[in-house]
């Protein structure tokens, strides 16, 4: 449901980015004889910035292009044509487009970096939380395994994840130590094509060079596109399970 709502929100924002500048320009038609075109252009820049501030990648750019076209159509002579004859109006249109697109890209970039920083903080919190449980000497290794499995599902955007202590039969694909996904000796471009959907992906659990089991990752019903950083965090989480299993073995 969250995915559908997000898609609807993005579609609505992009549609609004194209329509609102047209409405603003149409509303200014009765006043075009009394208001300078440059003043209206500045108003349209505010509309573009507002669209970019939503965080939807194309909203600001679409608003900039729509604003320029509608400004030319409604507010420059000859009216009701996307034709600009005055040199000053041509310069204003060019500046409106460039400033609008630049503002959109800057705001989108800042929002993306902020989102990325929040994700990184969440990943780190998950690792530290799991590490704290292990460091406390918890004997409930099953609880640690379940917690990490849940974190892996959320982190990687996959369908399921479960732990397997039997490592004799290798899975067709594997998430290895550096975050690379390998299938039959070939590195996969996960960020472009996603995780394999037709087989389980093996993530081995290590501690001090000893393999103590593996997580099997399942991404069969959705396209999962985890970044390299997310995959490296997944390896770190698996290592926490290795430490928990080693602690449990020593206690016996």
Number of C-alpha atoms within 10 A of each C-alpha: 6 7 8 9 10 11 12 12 13 18 14 12 20 21 14 16 26 22 16 18 26 22 12 17 24 16 12 17 14 11 10 16 10 7 13 11 20 14 10 16 21 15 15 26 26 13 21 31 25 18 30 31 20 17 21 20 20 19 29 33 26 24 32 31 21 21 31 26 20 23 28 25 20 20 28 21 15 14 14 13 14 16 14 18 11 12 9 12 18 15 12 18 23 13 15 23 24 16 17 28 24 17 23 29 21 15 22 23 15 13 18 15 12 12 13 12 12 12 14 15 12 13 19 15 12 18 20 14 13 20 19 13 17 23 13 9 14 14 16 13 20 13 12 20 22 15 16 24 23 14 19 25 18 12 19 19 18 21 16 16 22 16 20 14 12 10 15 7 6 11 15 15 24 24 23 15 17 12 19 17 24 18 15 10 10 10 13 17 13 19 12 11 11 17 28 22 16 12 15 20 25 25 25 23 27 22 16 9 8 10 14 19 21 22 25 21 27 23 22 16 10 14 16 21 18 18 16 15 13 19 23 18 22 24 21 19 25 25 23 25 30 26 21 26 24 18 17 16 10 7 9 5
